[in-house]
């Protein structure tokens, strides 16, 4: 997937003016937070579960090598195959080699953000293999040649008319006068066309929400039956998973599952929660002849032992972006790569570099809502501050920002001078604003006034008001 994160400001400005996106955001903005809130209220032990989830992930990350080796041994014992991939190139090569060995022409895919990170679809297409996205949201994006804008609702940015237009344009073999009276008509049309793809596929590719060390299993959660059809009908099932997806035991996995659906969609459990352990055994009614797991590092091991290790606790529920005022204003495509929202603002610089993703940690109001709803209590604002520090240390911030911070630092170290300057500035700005009480343009503040008015000070500084209050003058 092309990296457009350096263009965040430009893309965000464009998306704010995108009427279709804003319509979709207004329509969907309240849905996920309301559903999560209702689900949490029904589960008194939810906060305790968050603590348990955090400790499960912390323990696993502290012993990651042990659990990955245990998991690999149990996958092998169950008749599966593990392929270790240090880089995206390694992972793509492993997937392609499996597909070519079995002569695959068509590959069905379940929704998988790691496959977006690895650009698996493009790689397969370049080698004459047709990938077919089977998640309804991913399917519409594939036929529109767009990338996901959300990690659990990939077509978050589209409206119903976008779906209808695309289906009529691409599904040319159907009656052009057909009526889409309800959303279920769109789903029925996609289901009928995808059924042929499921039956024709030689290989199925899914992601994994969790890898269970105790059993060698992979787990996927979906609200559509496409995930099960993708991994049971083809003769080969390939799982793509990053190294931090492993958890020690089945019990740990079930604890995490209780957090995941409630945080993501407000469900007690997703409609489908599927555990896969190895290939089909004698007597099994369905299942693949081969089971492969491609385990991807792609920069994650470099986060271990750093201040960003806590980001590897993420279980991809999207609660942070569902509650983020920035994401809910500019949408997911503004972030310019695979992972949007607060979690992307921390993870993306870790994977592609702060030099390419420096805008993202700055795209935050620091309201703290993302941390307050994270099911595993990742301190996302703190981690974004760490990236801001890294950006500053490497002289990647604009010269004007650095100069202004240096000036502020000079004044802040000299309290008397600071109070004098701020008192004079406050009174001057108050006089200049006059009765309007605001500025629509101001030197050194164009970054603010380009998009909104700047309220003028009322004449006094905080220090002077506080001193008056202490003296009883206020």
KARA-V222592 format. One record per backbone hydrogen bond with DSSP energy under -1.0 kcal/mol. NH is the residue of the N-H (numbers start at 1). CO is the residue of the C=O. If there is no record, write none. Layout:
<<NH;CO> <NH;CO>>
This chain:
<<4;336> <7;4> <8;5> <11;7> <12;8> <13;9> <14;10> <15;11> <16;12> <17;13> <18;15> <22;18> <23;19> <24;20> <25;21> <26;22> <27;23> <28;24> <29;25> <31;28> <34;30> <35;31> <36;32> <37;33> <38;34> <39;35> <40;36> <41;37> <42;38> <43;40> <46;43> <49;45> <50;46> <51;47> <52;48> <53;49> <54;50> <55;51> <56;52> <57;53> <58;54> <59;55> <60;56> <61;57> <62;58> <67;63> <68;64> <69;65> <70;66> <71;67> <72;68> <73;69> <74;70> <75;71> <76;72> <77;73> <78;74> <79;76> <80;75> <81;291> <83;293> <85;295> <91;87> <92;88> <93;89> <94;90> <95;91> <96;92> <97;93> <98;94> <99;95> <100;96> <101;97> <102;98> <103;100> <104;99> <107;130> <108;203> <109;132> <110;205> <116;112> <117;113> <118;114> <120;115> <123;119> <124;120> <125;121> <126;122> <128;125> <129;124> <130;105> <132;107> <134;109> <139;135> <140;136> <141;137> <142;138> <143;139> <144;140> <146;141> <149;154> <156;153> <158;155> <162;159> <163;159> <164;160> <165;161> <166;162> <167;163> <168;164> <169;165> <170;166> <171;167> <172;170> <174;171> <178;175> <181;179> <185;182> <187;183> <188;184> <189;185> <190;186> <191;187> <192;188> <193;189> <194;190> <195;191> <198;194> <199;195> <200;196> <201;197> <202;106> <203;106> <204;236> <205;108> <206;238> <209;219> <210;219> <211;245> <212;217> <213;247> <214;248> <216;212> <218;276> <219;210> <220;274> <222;272> <229;225> <230;226> <231;227> <232;228> <233;229> <237;290> <238;204> <239;292> <240;206> <241;294> <243;296> <245;242> <247;211> <253;249> <254;250> <255;251> <256;252> <257;253> <258;254> <260;256> <261;257> <263;259> <264;260> <265;261> <266;261> <267;261> <272;222> <274;220> <276;218> <280;288> <284;281> <287;232> <289;235> <290;235> <292;237> <293;81> <294;239> <295;83> <296;241> <297;85> <298;86> <300;297> <303;300> <306;303> <309;306> <311;308> <312;309> <313;310> <314;311> <322;318> <323;319> <328;324> <329;326> <330;326> <331;327> <335;332> <336;333> <344;340> <345;341> <347;343> <348;344> <351;347> <352;348> <353;349> <357;353> <363;360> <364;362> <372;368> <373;369> <377;374> <380;378> <383;379> <384;380> <385;381> <386;382> <387;383> <388;384> <389;385> <390;386> <391;387> <392;388> <393;389> <394;390> <395;392> <396;391> <402;398> <403;399> <404;400> <405;401> <406;402> <407;403> <408;404> <409;405> <410;406> <411;407> <412;408> <413;409> <414;411> <418;414> <419;415> <420;416> <421;417> <422;418> <423;419> <424;420> <425;421> <426;422> <427;423> <428;424> <429;425> <430;426> <431;427> <432;428> <433;429> <434;430> <436;433> <439;454> <445;442> <448;445> <449;445> <450;446> <451;448> <452;448> <454;439> <456;437> <465;461> <466;462> <467;463> <468;464> <469;465> <470;466> <471;467> <473;468>>
